[in-house]
Amino acid sequence: MEIKISDSIKYIGCNDKTIDLFESQYPVPNGVSYNSYVILDEKVAVMDTADPRVTDEWLNNLDVELAGRDVDYLVVSHMEPDHAGSIKVFLEKYPNTTVVGNAKTFPMMAQFMDESLFENRKQVVAEGDKLSLGEHELTFVMAPMVHWPEVMVEYESKEKILFSADGFGKFGALDVDEPWIDEARRYYLNIVGKYGASVQGLLKKAANLDIQTICPLHGPILTENLGYYINLYDTWSSYKPEEEGVLVVSASIHGNTKKAALKLNEKLQQAGVKTQFIDITRDSMSEAVALAFYYDKMVCLAATYDGGLFPPMQDFLHHLTAKAYQNRKVAFVENGTWAPQAAKCMKAILEPMKNLEFIDPVVTIKSTLNPSTESALDTLVAALS
């Protein structure tokens, strides 16, 4: 599949549809792309490598575009193995290449390979440094903790391209026809979501650049309506909800808590509230996390288990705290046959998070719904409407 960037800047990345879990935890039913680029000018610069899963294919793509030329520079934006995993093989094949990274890049690189491979041919860059390739010039912009400490992005001034590392990436191979936003949201909130302040800092730097194309390390090259993507990143990284509505999250053992969750979902919709239901015992954890950030309200319905909280809900809430969940309204519904404890446990997990408002009433179900607890659900619906 040919992806056109420009006459001088070529796409040499690879699709991977054999992978089932990205980072061994996020389902990727439509695969993922490992993006890499080569700039052909008086000097040749390769912009990042690719995952070891596709090293041979990536090297072949590079060979085709080089057409016999050597590589002058390898620019390393990010040392995570899905982008840096082919550096060692590349350096062995291209011994004349200078490796470009920042002060935090090379100590990490030495943890992945023998330092002798790059120690005598490295170029350390810092904020605002430039690298001339001829007509093309790269400016280096540090982006620490987006989402590793060594991350940097590069701005090419002739063609006004931002090589954005993991920023503006998404799950899904490039030959899959699907909307950008859903898989980009799931990607951002699960992988970069904890580091909103760092992303805000990078957005402020990017605002001073005339950007016409964004080339991320995963997902499609972005060339039109860039304000749409940048505004979404501003929303996500400032932890603002995208939609007024309620995410109804169910964690049920034998089905009775789920029945209550579905009844609550129905009552909210009848009250004119936009909702989405998710069963955290069966549905994708990464999708649940993304949806929790999408809506401005959430109701967690969970069973008590061994005197505490049913583990699927506990796991979900810990995922939210790991990604800095904040600026939302949250309500709880608990179930228990003899000693309901779930609500207390859920609140204890979320209480340390910033700017959360806990909505009353807390509804307690004893085993199954009855007229009294249905009435309590109605009171909760009123509080959420």
LINFEN-V742926 format. One record per pair of residues at least 6 apart in sequence whose ideal C-beta (glycine too) atoms are under 7 Angstrom apart, sorted by the first residue. I is the first residue (numbers start at 1). J is the second residue. D is the distance in Angstrom with one decimal. If there is no record, write none. Layout:
# LINFEN-V742926
i: <I:I>
j: <J:J>
d: <D:D>
This chain:
# LINFEN-V742926
i: <1:1:3:3:3:5:5:5:5:6:8:8:8:8:9:9:9:9:10:10:10:10:11:12:12:12:12:12:12:12:13:13:13:13:13:14:14:14:14:14:14:15:15:15:15:15:16:16:16:16:16:16:16:17:17:19:19:19:19:20:21:22:22:22:26:26:27:27:28:30:30:30:30:31:31:32:32:32:32:33:33:33:33:34:34:34:34:34:35:35:35:35:36:36:36:36:36:36:37:37:37:38:38:38:38:39:39:39:39:41:41:41:41:42:42:43:43:43:43:44:44:44:44:44:45:45:45:45:46:46:46:46:47:47:47:48:48:48:48:48:49:49:49:49:49:49:49:50:50:50:50:51:51:51:52:52:52:55:55:58:59:70:70:71:71:72:72:73:73:73:73:74:74:74:74:75:75:76:76:76:76:76:76:77:77:77:77:77:77:78:78:78:78:78:78:79:79:79:79:79:80:83:84:87:87:88:88:91:91:91:97:98:98:99:99:99:99:100:100:100:101:101:102:102:102:102:102:102:103:104:104:105:106:108:109:125:127:127:127:128:129:130:130:130:131:131:135:136:136:137:137:137:138:138:139:139:139:140:140:141:141:141:141:142:143:143:143:143:143:144:144:145:145:146:146:146:146:146:146:146:146:147:147:147:147:151:153:153:153:153:153:154:155:155:159:160:160:160:160:161:161:162:162:162:162:162:163:164:164:164:165:166:166:166:166:167:167:168:168:168:168:168:169:169:169:169:169:170:170:170:170:170:170:171:171:171:172:172:172:174:180:184:185:185:186:186:186:187:188:189:189:189:189:189:190:190:190:190:192:193:193:194:194:194:196:196:196:196:199:199:200:200:203:203:203:203:211:213:213:213:214:214:215:222:235:239:239:239:240:241:241:241:241:242:243:243:243:244:244:245:245:245:245:245:245:246:246:246:246:246:246:246:246:247:247:247:247:247:247:248:248:248:248:248:248:249:249:249:249:249:249:249:249:250:250:250:250:250:250:251:251:251:251:251:251:251:251:252:252:252:253:253:253:256:256:256:257:257:257:257:258:259:260:260:260:260:260:261:261:262:263:263:264:264:264:264:265:265:267:267:267:268:268:268:269:271:271:273:273:276:278:278:280:280:280:280:281:285:285:288:289:289:289:292:292:292:296:296:297:297:297:298:298:299:299:300:300:300:300:301:302:302:302:302:302:302:303:303:303:303:304:304:304:304:304:304:304:305:307:307:308:308:309:309:309:310:313:317:317:317:318:321:321:321:325:326:326:326:326:327:328:329:329:330:330:330:330:331:331:331:332:332:332:332:333:333:334:334:334:334:334:334:335:335:336:336:337:337:340:343:347:350:359:359:360:361:361:361:363:363:363:363:365>
j: <174:175:11:174:221:11:37:215:221:159:39:40:41:136:37:39:159:161:37:38:40:65:37:36:37:38:58:61:62:65:33:34:35:36:50:34:50:54:57:58:61:31:33:173:174:175:31:32:34:51:53:54:173:31:173:28:31:32:53:27:27:28:32:171:190:286:284:286:171:172:173:176:178:172:173:171:172:173:218:173:174:218:219:50:51:54:82:83:215:216:217:218:46:47:48:49:50:58:47:163:215:44:46:62:65:45:47:133:136:133:134:135:136:133:134:72:73:133:134:66:69:70:71:72:72:73:75:133:62:71:74:75:75:154:163:75:76:77:83:217:58:83:84:85:86:87:90:58:83:85:86:81:82:85:81:85:86:86:89:86:93:94:96:94:97:97:98:97:98:100:131:90:97:99:100:100:154:84:87:99:100:101:105:151:152:153:154:163:165:84:148:151:165:166:217:105:108:109:148:150:148:217:112:109:113:113:117:97:117:118:121:121:123:118:121:122:123:123:125:131:122:124:124:125:126:142:150:152:124:149:150:150:122:150:118:140:140:141:142:139:140:137:138:139:137:138:158:156:158:156:157:158:154:156:154:155:157:152:154:152:153:155:205:152:151:152:153:165:202:151:198:195:198:165:166:167:192:195:198:199:202:166:191:192:195:165:162:163:164:165:167:163:162:209:213:210:211:212:213:213:215:206:209:211:214:215:215:214:215:216:217:191:192:217:218:202:216:214:216:222:229:233:187:216:217:218:219:180:183:184:187:218:219:183:186:187:178:183:219:220:220:219:290:294:286:287:290:218:236:236:289:290:293:323:286:289:290:323:199:323:324:322:323:324:237:238:239:324:233:237:237:238:230:233:234:237:226:221:222:223:222:226:221:229:242:324:326:327:327:294:295:296:328:294:274:294:295:274:296:273:274:275:295:296:297:268:273:275:295:297:298:299:384:276:278:291:292:295:298:261:264:265:275:277:299:278:280:288:298:299:300:301:316:257:258:261:279:280:301:257:280:281:302:303:310:312:313:258:281:303:303:305:310:335:367:368:301:302:303:335:279:369:301:333:335:365:369:277:301:277:369:377:299:301:333:377:275:277:377:378:381:275:381:384:275:381:385:384:385:291:288:291:288:312:313:316:312:316:319:316:319:320:323:298:320:325:328:329:328:329:384:328:330:331:333:313:330:332:346:333:309:310:313:334:342:346:310:335:336:342:334:335:336:339:340:341:342:311:339:341:341:345:342:345:346:342:346:346:349:350:349:349:350:353:353:353:354:355:356:355:356:357:359:350:356:358:359:359:380:384:343:346:347:362:363:365:340:342:343:362:364:365:342:365:342:366:366:367:364:362:358:356:383:384:383:376:379:380:373:376:377:380:373>
d: <6.6:5.3:4.0:6.7:6.6:5.7:7.0:7.0:6.3:5.6:6.3:5.3:6.1:6.6:6.0:5.2:6.4:6.7:6.7:5.1:6.8:4.5:6.0:5.0:6.4:5.4:6.5:4.0:5.0:5.8:5.7:5.5:3.9:4.7:6.4:5.4:5.7:3.9:4.9:5.4:6.9:6.0:5.3:3.8:5.7:6.1:5.3:5.5:6.5:6.8:5.8:5.9:6.9:3.8:5.5:5.9:6.2:6.0:6.9:6.9:6.2:4.8:5.6:6.5:6.0:4.7:5.7:7.0:5.0:4.3:6.0:4.4:6.4:6.5:3.9:5.7:6.8:6.5:6.0:5.5:4.8:5.7:6.3:4.1:4.8:5.9:6.0:6.9:6.9:6.3:5.0:6.2:6.9:6.3:5.1:6.1:5.3:6.3:4.1:6.8:5.9:6.6:5.1:6.2:5.3:4.6:6.9:5.8:5.5:4.0:3.7:5.7:4.8:6.4:3.2:4.1:6.6:4.3:6.1:7.0:5.7:7.0:5.1:5.1:6.5:4.2:5.8:5.6:6.7:5.5:5.0:7.0:5.1:7.0:5.3:6.8:6.5:5.4:4.9:6.2:6.7:6.5:6.1:6.8:3.8:5.3:5.5:4.1:6.9:6.9:5.2:6.6:4.4:5.0:6.9:4.1:6.3:4.4:5.6:5.9:6.9:6.6:5.6:4.8:4.7:6.7:6.5:6.6:5.3:5.3:6.9:6.5:5.2:5.1:6.7:4.7:6.2:6.2:6.9:6.4:6.7:4.5:5.5:6.6:5.7:6.4:6.8:6.5:4.4:6.8:6.3:5.1:4.9:6.3:6.7:6.2:4.3:6.3:6.6:5.6:6.2:5.3:6.9:7.0:6.8:4.4:6.5:6.7:4.8:6.2:6.9:5.2:5.2:4.8:6.1:4.8:7.0:4.9:6.0:6.6:6.8:6.7:6.4:5.7:6.4:6.4:6.3:5.5:5.8:5.4:3.7:4.7:5.9:5.7:6.2:4.6:7.0:6.8:4.8:6.7:5.0:5.6:6.6:5.3:6.9:4.5:5.5:5.6:4.9:7.0:5.1:6.8:4.7:5.7:6.9:4.6:6.6:5.6:5.9:6.3:5.0:6.3:5.5:5.1:4.6:5.7:5.3:6.5:4.7:6.4:6.5:4.7:4.0:7.0:6.9:6.2:6.4:5.9:4.9:5.6:5.5:6.3:6.2:4.6:5.2:5.3:6.2:6.0:5.3:5.2:6.8:4.4:5.5:5.3:7.0:5.3:6.0:4.1:6.7:4.6:5.8:6.6:6.6:4.8:5.1:7.0:5.0:5.3:6.6:4.9:5.6:6.9:6.4:5.6:6.8:6.8:6.3:5.1:4.5:6.2:5.8:6.9:5.7:4.3:5.9:3.5:4.7:6.0:4.5:3.8:5.0:6.2:3.6:4.3:6.4:5.1:5.8:5.0:6.8:6.0:6.8:6.7:5.1:7.0:5.4:6.1:4.4:7.0:5.4:6.4:5.9:4.8:5.1:6.2:4.6:5.6:6.8:6.9:6.5:3.9:6.6:6.5:5.2:5.1:4.1:6.3:5.7:6.3:6.4:3.6:5.2:6.4:6.8:6.3:6.0:6.9:6.3:6.4:6.9:5.1:4.2:6.4:5.4:5.7:6.1:6.9:5.0:4.9:6.6:6.7:5.9:3.7:6.8:5.1:6.7:5.8:5.6:6.9:5.3:6.4:3.5:6.0:4.6:7.0:6.9:5.6:5.7:4.9:6.2:4.5:6.7:6.0:5.7:5.4:6.7:5.1:5.7:4.6:4.6:5.5:6.0:4.6:5.7:4.8:5.2:5.6:5.6:6.6:6.4:6.9:5.0:6.8:6.7:6.2:4.8:3.7:5.1:6.6:5.2:6.8:5.0:5.9:4.3:6.5:4.8:4.6:3.6:3.7:6.7:6.0:4.8:6.9:6.2:6.3:6.3:5.0:5.4:6.6:4.9:4.5:6.5:6.5:5.9:6.2:7.0:5.8:5.4:6.7:4.4:6.8:6.5:6.5:6.5:7.0:6.9:5.3:5.3:4.7:6.1:6.6:4.8:4.9:5.6:6.5:5.7:5.4:4.7:6.4:5.5:5.9:5.1:6.3:5.7:4.9:6.1:4.8:4.7:6.6:6.2:5.9:5.3:6.4:6.2:5.6:5.8:6.4:6.0:6.5:6.5:4.5:5.9:6.2:5.1:4.6:6.5:6.3:6.9:5.5:5.4:4.1:6.1:5.1:3.9:6.3:4.4:6.3:4.5:4.8:6.9:6.2:6.4:6.6:3.6:6.8:5.2:4.8:4.7:6.7:6.8:6.0:6.0:5.4:5.3:3.8:6.3:6.8:6.7:6.2:4.4:6.1:6.6:6.4:7.0:6.1:5.4:5.3:4.0:5.1:6.5:4.7:6.0:4.7:5.5:6.2:5.8:5.7:6.7:4.1:5.9:6.5:4.2:5.3:6.4:5.1:4.4:6.8:4.7:3.7:4.0:7.0:5.5:6.9:6.7:4.3:6.7:6.9:6.8:4.9:5.1:4.7:6.4:5.8:5.2:6.4:6.6:6.1:5.6:6.0:6.3:4.5:6.0:5.7:5.0>
